Amino acid sequence: MNYVEKDTFGMYGTNGNGVGPETRKGPGPELMGADTLIGNDVYNLKDEDLGDIKEIMLDMRTGRVIYAVLSFGPILGMGGKLFAVPWKALTLDTQHKRFTLNVDKDRLKEAPGFDKSHWPNMADQAWQKEIHAYYQPAKPAGSSGL
């Protein structure tokens, strides 16, 4: 599913059926409704399906989106796993109407995750640091990081 298919208000400016030229009648992809993003597909740079967005987590103090909760693997409840992915690690692919996450499928399988009955304490600073570090892009060889 993608955000255009869930656009009940016509805010993404397509011709009404999710295809056709964009007309810029609404906010466009720079400002999007959170509900239209739930269920959006997530792919990596190798065009491999990594799952879909199940939830969007907001920092209520700042009003910023912090994480997208990604479902990956078999059907949730039957071996599926959830991952809190830092929002900044996702890129909107407006051509394919989906999100891109720069992570290999095998690396995602090993990422810190949880099941739907055991959510982590996302306010825990140590947990946040671990999650953000996991999804940081790799530094080029020979880089000092400075």
N, CA, C and O atoms as CSV, one atom per row, in Angstrom:
chain,resi,resn,atom,element,x,y,z
A,1,MET,N,N,0.845,-1.170,0.000
A,1,MET,CA,C,0.000,0.000,0.000
A,1,MET,C,C,0.895,1.240,0.000
A,1,MET,O,O,2.048,1.175,0.428
A,2,ASN,N,N,0.369,2.362,-0.477
A,2,ASN,CA,C,1.153,3.590,-0.464
A,2,ASN,C,C,0.284,4.770,-0.059
A,2,ASN,O,O,-0.940,4.664,0.018
A,3,TYR,N,N,0.934,5.884,0.195
A,3,TYR,CA,C,0.237,7.063,0.715
A,3,TYR,C,C,-0.808,7.621,-0.237
A,3,TYR,O,O,-1.793,8.203,0.215
A,4,VAL,N,N,-0.623,7.461,-1.533
A,4,VAL,CA,C,-1.614,7.961,-2.489
A,4,VAL,C,C,-2.899,7.145,-2.391
A,4,VAL,O,O,-3.995,7.701,-2.466
A,5,GLU,N,N,-2.770,5.835,-2.224
A,5,GLU,CA,C,-3.945,4.969,-2.107
A,5,GLU,C,C,-4.747,5.250,-0.837
A,5,GLU,O,O,-5.951,4.996,-0.800
A,6,LYS,N,N,-4.099,5.767,0.194
A,6,LYS,CA,C,-4.783,6.059,1.456
A,6,LYS,C,C,-5.218,7.510,1.575
A,6,LYS,O,O,-5.700,7.918,2.632
A,7,ASP,N,N,-5.063,8.285,0.540
A,7,ASP,CA,C,-5.342,9.720,0.556
A,7,ASP,C,C,-6.834,9.983,0.379
A,7,ASP,O,O,-7.293,10.199,-0.742
A,8,THR,N,N,-7.592,9.967,1.471
A,8,THR,CA,C,-9.038,10.176,1.384
A,8,THR,C,C,-9.410,11.638,1.165
A,8,THR,O,O,-10.540,11.936,0.775
A,9,PHE,N,N,-8.473,12.555,1.410
A,9,PHE,CA,C,-8.763,13.977,1.257
A,9,PHE,C,C,-8.262,14.564,-0.061
A,9,PHE,O,O,-8.527,15.731,-0.352
A,10,GLY,N,N,-7.550,13.785,-0.856
A,10,GLY,CA,C,-7.022,14.284,-2.123
A,10,GLY,C,C,-5.881,15.262,-1.958
A,10,GLY,O,O,-5.654,16.110,-2.821
A,11,MET,N,N,-5.158,15.151,-0.850
A,11,MET,CA,C,-4.105,16.133,-0.554
A,11,MET,C,C,-2.816,15.918,-1.329
A,11,MET,O,O,-1.949,16.792,-1.319
A,12,TYR,N,N,-2.661,14.786,-1.999
A,12,TYR,CA,C,-1.406,14.542,-2.704
A,12,TYR,C,C,-1.474,14.889,-4.175
A,12,TYR,O,O,-0.511,14.649,-4.904
A,13,GLY,N,N,-2.584,15.447,-4.635
A,13,GLY,CA,C,-2.656,16.071,-5.937
A,13,GLY,C,C,-2.650,15.152,-7.134
A,13,GLY,O,O,-2.218,15.577,-8.206
A,14,THR,N,N,-3.108,13.904,-7.017
A,14,THR,CA,C,-3.194,13.056,-8.205
A,14,THR,C,C,-4.563,13.256,-8.837
A,14,THR,O,O,-5.360,14.061,-8.357
A,15,ASN,N,N,-4.831,12.541,-9.889
A,15,ASN,CA,C,-6.086,12.744,-10.612
A,15,ASN,C,C,-7.287,12.029,-9.983
A,15,ASN,O,O,-8.332,11.892,-10.619
A,16,GLY,N,N,-7.139,11.576,-8.742
A,16,GLY,CA,C,-8.274,10.978,-8.054
A,16,GLY,C,C,-8.208,9.477,-7.925
A,16,GLY,O,O,-8.839,8.911,-7.033
A,17,ASN,N,N,-7.466,8.816,-8.786
A,17,ASN,CA,C,-7.368,7.363,-8.682
A,17,ASN,C,C,-5.945,6.917,-8.355
A,17,ASN,O,O,-5.611,5.742,-8.510
A,18,GLY,N,N,-5.117,7.839,-7.910
A,18,GLY,CA,C,-3.762,7.492,-7.506
A,18,GLY,C,C,-2.749,7.470,-8.628
A,18,GLY,O,O,-1.581,7.155,-8.397
A,19,VAL,N,N,-3.173,7.800,-9.847
A,19,VAL,CA,C,-2.240,7.840,-10.969
A,19,VAL,C,C,-2.424,9.149,-11.715
A,19,VAL,O,O,-3.424,9.843,-11.530
A,20,GLY,N,N,-1.482,9.477,-12.537
A,20,GLY,CA,C,-1.616,10.677,-13.344
A,20,GLY,C,C,-0.738,11.800,-12.837
A,20,GLY,O,O,-0.056,11.657,-11.823
A,21,PRO,N,N,-0.754,12.904,-13.533
A,21,PRO,CA,C,0.124,14.023,-13.169
A,21,PRO,C,C,-0.278,14.631,-11.830
A,21,PRO,O,O,-1.458,14.705,-11.487
A,22,GLU,N,N,0.729,15.063,-11.089
A,22,GLU,CA,C,0.469,15.728,-9.822
A,22,GLU,C,C,0.095,17.173,-10.103
A,22,GLU,O,O,0.689,17.816,-10.968
A,23,THR,N,N,-0.879,17.678,-9.382
A,23,THR,CA,C,-1.376,19.018,-9.647
A,23,THR,C,C,-1.081,20.004,-8.520
A,23,THR,O,O,-1.417,21.182,-8.644
A,24,ARG,N,N,-0.473,19.564,-7.439
A,24,ARG,CA,C,-0.107,20.409,-6.303
A,24,ARG,C,C,-1.307,21.112,-5.689
A,24,ARG,O,O,-1.218,22.294,-5.356
A,25,LYS,N,N,-2.423,20.417,-5.530
A,25,LYS,CA,C,-3.583,20.982,-4.862
A,25,LYS,C,C,-3.408,20.972,-3.350
A,25,LYS,O,O,-4.048,21.760,-2.653
A,26,GLY,N,N,-2.565,20.106,-2.834
A,26,GLY,CA,C,-2.423,19.968,-1.392
A,26,GLY,C,C,-0.992,20.165,-0.945
A,26,GLY,O,O,-0.182,20.747,-1.665
A,27,PRO,N,N,-0.682,19.679,0.247
A,27,PRO,CA,C,0.647,19.899,0.807
A,27,PRO,C,C,1.753,19.140,0.095
A,27,PRO,O,O,2.922,19.505,0.210
A,28,GLY,N,N,1.404,18.084,-0.643
A,28,GLY,CA,C,2.422,17.310,-1.358
A,28,GLY,C,C,3.283,16.502,-0.414
A,28,GLY,O,O,2.964,16.397,0.770
A,29,PRO,N,N,4.367,15.928,-0.906
A,29,PRO,CA,C,5.202,15.058,-0.082
A,29,PRO,C,C,6.078,15.803,0.928
A,29,PRO,O,O,6.782,15.160,1.707
A,30,GLU,N,N,6.055,17.124,0.935
A,30,GLU,CA,C,6.832,17.864,1.927
A,30,GLU,C,C,6.124,17.891,3.277
A,30,GLU,O,O,6.777,18.041,4.309
A,31,LEU,N,N,4.807,17.750,3.288
A,31,LEU,CA,C,3.993,17.780,4.495
A,31,LEU,C,C,2.906,16.735,4.301
A,31,LEU,O,O,2.042,16.890,3.438
A,32,MET,N,N,2.943,15.662,5.103
A,32,MET,CA,C,2.058,14.533,4.834
A,32,MET,C,C,1.254,14.147,6.060
A,32,MET,O,O,1.688,14.360,7.192
A,33,GLY,N,N,0.087,13.582,5.829
A,33,GLY,CA,C,-0.757,13.082,6.908
A,33,GLY,C,C,-0.199,11.772,7.452
A,33,GLY,O,O,0.082,10.849,6.688
A,34,ALA,N,N,-0.039,11.691,8.773
A,34,ALA,CA,C,0.540,10.491,9.391
A,34,ALA,C,C,-0.275,9.244,9.068
A,34,ALA,O,O,0.296,8.181,8.824
A,35,ASP,N,N,-1.595,9.359,9.064
A,35,ASP,CA,C,-2.430,8.193,8.802
A,35,ASP,C,C,-2.206,7.630,7.406
A,35,ASP,O,O,-2.339,6.424,7.201
A,36,THR,N,N,-1.869,8.479,6.447
A,36,THR,CA,C,-1.654,7.981,5.086
A,36,THR,C,C,-0.321,7.243,4.959
A,36,THR,O,O,-0.089,6.558,3.963
A,37,LEU,N,N,0.561,7.377,5.961
A,37,LEU,CA,C,1.867,6.718,5.909
A,37,LEU,C,C,1.857,5.335,6.539
A,37,LEU,O,O,2.715,4.508,6.231
A,38,ILE,N,N,0.892,5.074,7.423
A,38,ILE,CA,C,0.764,3.754,8.036
A,38,ILE,C,C,0.427,2.756,6.925
A,38,ILE,O,O,-0.496,2.976,6.140
A,39,GLY,N,N,1.175,1.674,6.869
A,39,GLY,CA,C,0.954,0.658,5.843
A,39,GLY,C,C,1.810,0.839,4.606
A,39,GLY,O,O,1.799,-0.016,3.721
A,40,ASN,N,N,2.563,1.949,4.523
A,40,ASN,CA,C,3.422,2.166,3.361
A,40,ASN,C,C,4.551,1.149,3.322
A,40,ASN,O,O,5.100,0.773,4.357
A,41,ASP,N,N,4.883,0.718,2.141
A,41,ASP,CA,C,5.966,-0.238,1.929
A,41,ASP,C,C,7.310,0.419,2.171
A,41,ASP,O,O,7.479,1.622,1.976
A,42,VAL,N,N,8.275,-0.409,2.607
A,42,VAL,CA,C,9.649,0.035,2.802
A,42,VAL,C,C,10.547,-0.933,2.039
A,42,VAL,O,O,10.455,-2.149,2.209
A,43,TYR,N,N,11.409,-0.380,1.203
A,43,TYR,CA,C,12.359,-1.155,0.400
A,43,TYR,C,C,13.765,-0.670,0.711
A,43,TYR,O,O,13.949,0.429,1.234
A,44,ASN,N,N,14.757,-1.492,0.386
A,44,ASN,CA,C,16.142,-1.029,0.520
A,44,ASN,C,C,16.662,-0.598,-0.848
A,44,ASN,O,O,15.926,-0.604,-1.834
A,45,LEU,N,N,17.941,-0.224,-0.894
A,45,LEU,CA,C,18.529,0.268,-2.138
A,45,LEU,C,C,18.719,-0.829,-3.184
A,45,LEU,O,O,18.953,-0.536,-4.357
A,46,LYS,N,N,18.618,-2.097,-2.762
A,46,LYS,CA,C,18.690,-3.222,-3.707
A,46,LYS,C,C,17.306,-3.600,-4.224
A,46,LYS,O,O,17.148,-4.624,-4.889
A,47,ASP,N,N,16.300,-2.774,-3.917
A,47,ASP,CA,C,14.913,-2.999,-4.312
A,47,ASP,C,C,14.319,-4.244,-3.664
A,47,ASP,O,O,13.459,-4.905,-4.248
A,48,GLU,N,N,14.781,-4.564,-2.452
A,48,GLU,CA,C,14.233,-5.691,-1.695
A,48,GLU,C,C,13.173,-5.162,-0.734
A,48,GLU,O,O,13.362,-4.130,-0.089
A,49,ASP,N,N,12.074,-5.872,-0.649
A,49,ASP,CA,C,10.968,-5.509,0.238
A,49,ASP,C,C,11.385,-5.765,1.682
A,49,ASP,O,O,11.721,-6.893,2.043
A,50,LEU,N,N,11.364,-4.715,2.514
A,50,LEU,CA,C,11.733,-4.850,3.921
A,50,LEU,C,C,10.518,-4.874,4.838
A,50,LEU,O,O,10.668,-5.056,6.046
A,51,GLY,N,N,9.348,-4.700,4.304
A,51,GLY,CA,C,8.146,-4.719,5.136
A,51,GLY,C,C,7.329,-3.456,4.943
A,51,GLY,O,O,7.384,-2.814,3.894
A,52,ASP,N,N,6.564,-3.108,5.983
A,52,ASP,CA,C,5.743,-1.915,5.898
A,52,ASP,C,C,5.658,-1.225,7.252
A,52,ASP,O,O,5.935,-1.822,8.292
A,53,ILE,N,N,5.276,0.025,7.215
A,53,ILE,CA,C,5.186,0.846,8.423
A,53,ILE,C,C,3.893,0.521,9.161
A,53,ILE,O,O,2.802,0.618,8.599
A,54,LYS,N,N,4.031,0.135,10.428
A,54,LYS,CA,C,2.880,-0.212,11.253
A,54,LYS,C,C,2.457,0.931,12.161
A,54,LYS,O,O,1.286,1.039,12.524
A,55,GLU,N,N,3.402,1.781,12.527
A,55,GLU,CA,C,3.089,2.876,13.439
A,55,GLU,C,C,4.116,3.974,13.276
A,55,GLU,O,O,5.234,3.733,12.821
A,56,ILE,N,N,3.734,5.168,13.646
A,56,ILE,CA,C,4.635,6.314,13.644
A,56,ILE,C,C,4.669,6.849,15.064
A,56,ILE,O,O,3.628,7.130,15.658
A,57,MET,N,N,5.876,6.988,15.607
A,57,MET,CA,C,6.035,7.404,16.995
A,57,MET,C,C,6.469,8.871,17.056
A,57,MET,O,O,7.445,9.271,16.421
A,58,LEU,N,N,5.732,9.656,17.826
A,58,LEU,CA,C,5.988,11.084,17.975
A,58,LEU,C,C,6.604,11.374,19.336
A,58,LEU,O,O,6.247,10.744,20.332
A,59,ASP,N,N,7.520,12.318,19.378
A,59,ASP,CA,C,8.031,12.837,20.642
A,59,ASP,C,C,7.042,13.920,21.059
A,59,ASP,O,O,6.966,14.970,20.421
A,60,MET,N,N,6.294,13.675,22.114
A,60,MET,CA,C,5.232,14.583,22.520
A,60,MET,C,C,5.756,15.893,23.102
A,60,MET,O,O,5.012,16.869,23.188
A,61,ARG,N,N,7.010,15.924,23.496
A,61,ARG,CA,C,7.591,17.181,24.001
A,61,ARG,C,C,7.956,18.119,22.858
A,61,ARG,O,O,7.780,19.333,22.960
A,62,THR,N,N,8.465,17.550,21.772
A,62,THR,CA,C,8.940,18.387,20.669
A,62,THR,C,C,7.984,18.413,19.475
A,62,THR,O,O,8.058,19.310,18.635
A,63,GLY,N,N,7.098,17.436,19.404
A,63,GLY,CA,C,6.188,17.349,18.270
A,63,GLY,C,C,6.820,16.748,17.024
A,63,GLY,O,O,6.228,16.786,15.945
A,64,ARG,N,N,8.016,16.196,17.167
A,64,ARG,CA,C,8.729,15.627,16.018
A,64,ARG,C,C,8.459,14.119,15.893
A,64,ARG,O,O,8.234,13.427,16.886
A,65,VAL,N,N,8.487,13.640,14.662
A,65,VAL,CA,C,8.435,12.195,14.428
A,65,VAL,C,C,9.813,11.639,14.763
A,65,VAL,O,O,10.823,12.141,14.269
A,66,ILE,N,N,9.860,10.608,15.598
A,66,ILE,CA,C,11.135,10.038,16.026
A,66,ILE,C,C,11.384,8.683,15.367
A,66,ILE,O,O,12.481,8.428,14.869
A,67,TYR,N,N,10.376,7.818,15.361
A,67,TYR,CA,C,10.542,6.469,14.811
A,67,TYR,C,C,9.366,6.092,13.923
A,67,TYR,O,O,8.245,6.571,14.095
A,68,ALA,N,N,9.657,5.230,12.980
A,68,ALA,CA,C,8.623,4.484,12.276
A,68,ALA,C,C,8.777,3.057,12.761
A,68,ALA,O,O,9.892,2.538,12.816
A,69,VAL,N,N,7.684,2.422,13.111
A,69,VAL,CA,C,7.732,1.018,13.514
A,69,VAL,C,C,7.496,0.193,12.261
A,69,VAL,O,O,6.439,0.267,11.636
A,70,LEU,N,N,8.495,-0.589,11.911
A,70,LEU,CA,C,8.506,-1.378,10.690
A,70,LEU,C,C,8.227,-2.837,11.018
A,70,LEU,O,O,8.820,-3.397,11.940
A,71,SER,N,N,7.331,-3.444,10.268
A,71,SER,CA,C,7.061,-4.877,10.392
A,71,SER,C,C,7.848,-5.590,9.307
A,71,SER,O,O,7.774,-5.231,8.132
A,72,PHE,N,N,8.600,-6.600,9.710
A,72,PHE,CA,C,9.439,-7.333,8.768
A,72,PHE,C,C,9.347,-8.820,9.076
A,72,PHE,O,O,9.343,-9.217,10.241
A,73,GLY,N,N,9.276,-9.622,8.058
A,73,GLY,CA,C,9.263,-11.063,8.246
A,73,GLY,C,C,7.884,-11.638,7.988
A,73,GLY,O,O,7.030,-10.998,7.374
A,74,PRO,N,N,7.684,-12.857,8.468
A,74,PRO,CA,C,6.375,-13.501,8.294
A,74,PRO,C,C,5.264,-12.640,8.892
A,74,PRO,O,O,5.532,-11.659,9.585
A,75,ILE,N,N,4.051,-13.006,8.623
A,75,ILE,CA,C,2.901,-12.239,9.097
A,75,ILE,C,C,3.015,-12.005,10.594
A,75,ILE,O,O,3.289,-12.932,11.357
A,76,LEU,N,N,2.804,-10.760,11.010
A,76,LEU,CA,C,2.920,-10.386,12.408
A,76,LEU,C,C,2.053,-11.300,13.270
A,76,LEU,O,O,0.897,-11.567,12.943
A,77,GLY,N,N,2.617,-11.767,14.354
A,77,GLY,CA,C,1.917,-12.707,15.219
A,77,GLY,C,C,2.325,-14.135,14.918
A,77,GLY,O,O,2.050,-15.037,15.709
A,78,MET,N,N,2.974,-14.353,13.789
A,78,MET,CA,C,3.419,-15.683,13.413
A,78,MET,C,C,4.880,-15.610,12.991
A,78,MET,O,O,5.230,-15.966,11.866
A,79,GLY,N,N,5.726,-15.144,13.903
A,79,GLY,CA,C,7.145,-15.073,13.610
A,79,GLY,C,C,7.611,-13.736,13.095
A,79,GLY,O,O,8.807,-13.545,12.873
A,80,GLY,N,N,6.691,-12.797,12.898
A,80,GLY,CA,C,7.075,-11.472,12.438
A,80,GLY,C,C,7.741,-10.683,13.548
A,80,GLY,O,O,7.570,-10.986,14.729
A,81,LYS,N,N,8.489,-9.685,13.168
A,81,LYS,CA,C,9.230,-8.879,14.123
A,81,LYS,C,C,8.980,-7.419,13.812
A,81,LYS,O,O,8.818,-7.039,12.652
A,82,LEU,N,N,8.948,-6.600,14.856
A,82,LEU,CA,C,8.814,-5.161,14.700
A,82,LEU,C,C,10.147,-4.498,14.986
A,82,LEU,O,O,10.927,-4.975,15.811
A,83,PHE,N,N,10.403,-3.396,14.298
A,83,PHE,CA,C,11.641,-2.643,14.470
A,83,PHE,C,C,11.298,-1.169,14.577
A,83,PHE,O,O,10.508,-0.653,13.786
A,84,ALA,N,N,11.882,-0.492,15.544
A,84,ALA,CA,C,11.775,0.960,15.611
A,84,ALA,C,C,12.934,1.514,14.791
A,84,ALA,O,O,14.100,1.371,15.161
A,85,VAL,N,N,12.600,2.139,13.686
A,85,VAL,CA,C,13.611,2.693,12.785
A,85,VAL,C,C,13.593,4.211,12.943
A,85,VAL,O,O,12.536,4.828,12.807
A,86,PRO,N,N,14.736,4.823,13.227
A,86,PRO,CA,C,14.754,6.283,13.326
A,86,PRO,C,C,14.179,6.915,12.054
A,86,PRO,O,O,14.529,6.526,10.940
A,87,TRP,N,N,13.305,7.879,12.239
A,87,TRP,CA,C,12.649,8.517,11.106
A,87,TRP,C,C,13.656,9.063,10.109
A,87,TRP,O,O,13.428,9.015,8.900
A,88,LYS,N,N,14.764,9.580,10.609
A,88,LYS,CA,C,15.789,10.165,9.735
A,88,LYS,C,C,16.478,9.117,8.863
A,88,LYS,O,O,17.140,9.473,7.888
A,89,ALA,N,N,16.336,7.832,9.195
A,89,ALA,CA,C,16.953,6.775,8.393
A,89,ALA,C,C,16.105,6.432,7.163
A,89,ALA,O,O,16.578,5.743,6.259
A,90,LEU,N,N,14.874,6.904,7.126
A,90,LEU,CA,C,13.967,6.627,6.008
A,90,LEU,C,C,13.972,7.779,5.009
A,90,LEU,O,O,14.091,8.947,5.379
A,91,THR,N,N,13.841,7.421,3.740
A,91,THR,CA,C,13.738,8.406,2.665
A,91,THR,C,C,12.479,8.116,1.877
A,91,THR,O,O,12.223,6.969,1.507
A,92,LEU,N,N,11.693,9.141,1.618
A,92,LEU,CA,C,10.488,8.977,0.820
A,92,LEU,C,C,10.861,8.876,-0.649
A,92,LEU,O,O,11.538,9.754,-1.185
A,93,ASP,N,N,10.425,7.818,-1.294
A,93,ASP,CA,C,10.634,7.603,-2.726
A,93,ASP,C,C,9.325,7.966,-3.415
A,93,ASP,O,O,8.422,7.135,-3.516
A,94,THR,N,N,9.219,9.217,-3.892
A,94,THR,CA,C,7.963,9.678,-4.490
A,94,THR,C,C,7.684,9.021,-5.843
A,94,THR,O,O,6.530,8.954,-6.267
A,95,GLN,N,N,8.713,8.541,-6.515
A,95,GLN,CA,C,8.502,7.875,-7.803
A,95,GLN,C,C,7.765,6.552,-7.614
A,95,GLN,O,O,6.840,6.239,-8.363
A,96,HIS,N,N,8.179,5.774,-6.606
A,96,HIS,CA,C,7.566,4.465,-6.362
A,96,HIS,C,C,6.519,4.512,-5.252
A,96,HIS,O,O,5.898,3.496,-4.942
A,97,LYS,N,N,6.321,5.688,-4.653
A,97,LYS,CA,C,5.325,5.878,-3.594
A,97,LYS,C,C,5.568,4.913,-2.431
A,97,LYS,O,O,4.673,4.178,-2.015
A,98,ARG,N,N,6.794,4.935,-1.922
A,98,ARG,CA,C,7.178,4.075,-0.809
A,98,ARG,C,C,8.377,4.710,-0.095
A,98,ARG,O,O,8.886,5.750,-0.513
A,99,PHE,N,N,8.805,4.078,0.966
A,99,PHE,CA,C,9.984,4.547,1.685
A,99,PHE,C,C,11.182,3.668,1.360
A,99,PHE,O,O,11.038,2.497,1.009
A,100,THR,N,N,12.366,4.257,1.484
A,100,THR,CA,C,13.618,3.533,1.304
A,100,THR,C,C,14.388,3.590,2.617
A,100,THR,O,O,14.473,4.634,3.264
A,101,LEU,N,N,14.944,2.450,2.993
A,101,LEU,CA,C,15.801,2.335,4.167
A,101,LEU,C,C,17.109,1.740,3.689
A,101,LEU,O,O,17.123,0.648,3.121
A,102,ASN,N,N,18.203,2.439,3.909
A,102,ASN,CA,C,19.511,1.995,3.434
A,102,ASN,C,C,20.087,0.955,4.399
A,102,ASN,O,O,20.995,1.244,5.178
A,103,VAL,N,N,19.539,-0.255,4.327
A,103,VAL,CA,C,20.024,-1.360,5.148
A,103,VAL,C,C,19.791,-2.665,4.380
A,103,VAL,O,O,18.741,-2.860,3.768
A,104,ASP,N,N,20.780,-3.545,4.424
A,104,ASP,CA,C,20.620,-4.852,3.786
A,104,ASP,C,C,19.599,-5.679,4.545
A,104,ASP,O,O,19.442,-5.534,5.757
A,105,LYS,N,N,18.917,-6.536,3.831
A,105,LYS,CA,C,17.899,-7.383,4.430
A,105,LYS,C,C,18.479,-8.232,5.572
A,105,LYS,O,O,17.843,-8.384,6.615
A,106,ASP,N,N,19.675,-8.779,5.376
A,106,ASP,CA,C,20.288,-9.593,6.422
A,106,ASP,C,C,20.617,-8.772,7.655
A,106,ASP,O,O,20.492,-9.262,8.777
A,107,ARG,N,N,21.036,-7.525,7.461
A,107,ARG,CA,C,21.325,-6.655,8.613
A,107,ARG,C,C,20.037,-6.321,9.366
A,107,ARG,O,O,20.043,-6.256,10.595
A,108,LEU,N,N,18.945,-6.112,8.651
A,108,LEU,CA,C,17.670,-5.840,9.313
A,108,LEU,C,C,17.223,-7.038,10.137
A,108,LEU,O,O,16.680,-6.874,11.230
A,109,LYS,N,N,17.447,-8.241,9.622
A,109,LYS,CA,C,17.077,-9.451,10.374
A,109,LYS,C,C,17.776,-9.502,11.729
A,109,LYS,O,O,17.237,-10.049,12.691
A,110,GLU,N,N,18.980,-8.930,11.801
A,110,GLU,CA,C,19.771,-8.952,13.038
A,110,GLU,C,C,19.572,-7.694,13.890
A,110,GLU,O,O,20.146,-7.591,14.974
A,111,ALA,N,N,18.780,-6.753,13.421
A,111,ALA,CA,C,18.578,-5.491,14.141
A,111,ALA,C,C,17.834,-5.726,15.450
A,111,ALA,O,O,17.091,-6.698,15.581
A,112,PRO,N,N,18.037,-4.829,16.421
A,112,PRO,CA,C,17.263,-4.926,17.661
A,112,PRO,C,C,15.787,-4.749,17.331
A,112,PRO,O,O,15.393,-3.742,16.743
A,113,GLY,N,N,14.992,-5.704,17.700
A,113,GLY,CA,C,13.572,-5.661,17.405
A,113,GLY,C,C,12.757,-6.162,18.576
A,113,GLY,O,O,13.291,-6.424,19.653
A,114,PHE,N,N,11.475,-6.294,18.362
A,114,PHE,CA,C,10.564,-6.722,19.427
A,114,PHE,C,C,9.312,-7.302,18.792
A,114,PHE,O,O,9.070,-7.122,17.599
A,115,ASP,N,N,8.515,-8.001,19.599
A,115,ASP,CA,C,7.250,-8.496,19.068
A,115,ASP,C,C,6.123,-7.601,19.571
A,115,ASP,O,O,6.322,-6.787,20.472
A,116,LYS,N,N,4.953,-7.756,18.992
A,116,LYS,CA,C,3.849,-6.837,19.267
A,116,LYS,C,C,3.374,-6.859,20.713
A,116,LYS,O,O,2.697,-5.931,21.155
A,117,SER,N,N,3.719,-7.899,21.449
A,117,SER,CA,C,3.312,-7.995,22.854
A,117,SER,C,C,4.362,-7.492,23.824
A,117,SER,O,O,4.099,-7.422,25.025
A,118,HIS,N,N,5.543,-7.140,23.339
A,118,HIS,CA,C,6.648,-6.743,24.217
A,118,HIS,C,C,7.379,-5.526,23.660
A,118,HIS,O,O,8.530,-5.630,23.237
A,119,TRP,N,N,6.718,-4.381,23.660
A,119,TRP,CA,C,7.315,-3.149,23.159
A,119,TRP,C,C,8.402,-2.683,24.118
A,119,TRP,O,O,8.255,-2.824,25.332
A,120,PRO,N,N,9.476,-2.139,23.597
A,120,PRO,CA,C,10.535,-1.606,24.469
A,120,PRO,C,C,10.112,-0.269,25.074
A,120,PRO,O,O,9.144,0.351,24.633
A,121,ASN,N,N,10.843,0.156,26.076
A,121,ASN,CA,C,10.646,1.491,26.640
A,121,ASN,C,C,11.381,2.464,25.731
A,121,ASN,O,O,12.586,2.661,25.879
A,122,MET,N,N,10.678,3.062,24.808
A,122,MET,CA,C,11.294,3.931,23.804
A,122,MET,C,C,11.800,5.245,24.389
A,122,MET,O,O,12.511,5.988,23.712
A,123,ALA,N,N,11.446,5.538,25.631
A,123,ALA,CA,C,11.956,6.737,26.295
A,123,ALA,C,C,13.293,6.471,26.984
A,123,ALA,O,O,13.950,7.406,27.441
A,124,ASP,N,N,13.698,5.209,27.062
A,124,ASP,CA,C,14.967,4.847,27.692
A,124,ASP,C,C,16.131,5.334,26.836
A,124,ASP,O,O,16.248,4.963,25.668
A,125,GLN,N,N,16.987,6.163,27.418
A,125,GLN,CA,C,18.097,6.774,26.672
A,125,GLN,C,C,19.071,5.727,26.114
A,125,GLN,O,O,19.556,5.875,24.993
A,126,ALA,N,N,19.360,4.680,26.881
A,126,ALA,CA,C,20.286,3.639,26.399
A,126,ALA,C,C,19.687,2.924,25.184
A,126,ALA,O,O,20.396,2.649,24.216
A,127,TRP,N,N,18.405,2.628,25.231
A,127,TRP,CA,C,17.737,1.971,24.102
A,127,TRP,C,C,17.783,2.884,22.872
A,127,TRP,O,O,18.106,2.428,21.775
A,128,GLN,N,N,17.463,4.166,23.050
A,128,GLN,CA,C,17.484,5.114,21.937
A,128,GLN,C,C,18.864,5.185,21.294
A,128,GLN,O,O,18.988,5.183,20.069
A,129,LYS,N,N,19.892,5.246,22.123
A,129,LYS,CA,C,21.265,5.333,21.613
A,129,LYS,C,C,21.615,4.099,20.777
A,129,LYS,O,O,22.231,4.213,19.717
A,130,GLU,N,N,21.217,2.920,21.263
A,130,GLU,CA,C,21.475,1.672,20.536
A,130,GLU,C,C,20.769,1.673,19.176
A,130,GLU,O,O,21.371,1.309,18.166
A,131,ILE,N,N,19.522,2.072,19.147
A,131,ILE,CA,C,18.745,2.066,17.903
A,131,ILE,C,C,19.320,3.052,16.892
A,131,ILE,O,O,19.504,2.716,15.722
A,132,HIS,N,N,19.600,4.256,17.343
A,132,HIS,CA,C,20.132,5.263,16.417
A,132,HIS,C,C,21.511,4.858,15.900
A,132,HIS,O,O,21.820,5.086,14.730
A,133,ALA,N,N,22.338,4.264,16.750
A,133,ALA,CA,C,23.673,3.822,16.313
A,133,ALA,C,C,23.561,2.696,15.288
A,133,ALA,O,O,24.349,2.643,14.344
A,134,TYR,N,N,22.600,1.804,15.460
A,134,TYR,CA,C,22.453,0.663,14.552
A,134,TYR,C,C,22.143,1.111,13.124
A,134,TYR,O,O,22.619,0.507,12.163
A,135,TYR,N,N,21.354,2.158,12.990
A,135,TYR,CA,C,20.929,2.596,11.661
A,135,TYR,C,C,21.769,3.734,11.097
A,135,TYR,O,O,21.430,4.276,10.045
A,136,GLN,N,N,22.863,4.114,11.772
A,136,GLN,CA,C,23.769,5.125,11.229
A,136,GLN,C,C,24.444,4.572,9.986
A,136,GLN,O,O,24.821,3.401,9.950
A,137,PRO,N,N,24.600,5.413,8.961
A,137,PRO,CA,C,25.328,4.928,7.773
A,137,PRO,C,C,26.762,4.599,8.141
A,137,PRO,O,O,27.361,5.259,8.990
A,138,ALA,N,N,27.312,3.579,7.501
A,138,ALA,CA,C,28.708,3.188,7.744
A,138,ALA,C,C,29.629,4.292,7.263
A,138,ALA,O,O,29.383,4.920,6.233
A,139,LYS,N,N,30.697,4.524,8.022
A,139,LYS,CA,C,31.697,5.517,7.629
A,139,LYS,C,C,32.603,4.888,6.578
A,139,LYS,O,O,32.911,3.698,6.659
A,140,PRO,N,N,33.031,5.670,5.597
A,140,PRO,CA,C,33.930,5.151,4.568
A,140,PRO,C,C,35.240,4.697,5.199
A,140,PRO,O,O,35.675,5.247,6.210
A,141,ALA,N,N,35.863,3.692,4.596
A,141,ALA,CA,C,37.163,3.190,5.082
A,141,ALA,C,C,38.157,4.337,5.111
A,141,ALA,O,O,38.228,5.144,4.184
A,142,GLY,N,N,38.917,4.395,6.187
A,142,GLY,CA,C,39.942,5.417,6.321
A,142,GLY,C,C,39.405,6.725,6.862
A,142,GLY,O,O,40.165,7.678,7.037
A,143,SER,N,N,38.104,6.790,7.133
A,143,SER,CA,C,37.521,8.015,7.665
A,143,SER,C,C,37.803,8.110,9.156
A,143,SER,O,O,37.670,7.127,9.885
A,144,SER,N,N,38.189,9.283,9.599
A,144,SER,CA,C,38.473,9.483,11.010
A,144,SER,C,C,37.209,9.783,11.786
A,144,SER,O,O,37.220,9.761,13.017
A,145,GLY,N,N,36.124,10.060,11.094
A,145,GLY,CA,C,34.864,10.371,11.754
A,145,GLY,C,C,34.793,11.791,12.252
A,145,GLY,O,O,33.817,12.167,12.902
A,146,LEU,N,N,35.808,12.598,11.963
A,146,LEU,CA,C,35.808,13.986,12.408
A,146,LEU,C,C,35.245,14.902,11.371
A,146,LEU,O,O,35.174,16.111,11.588
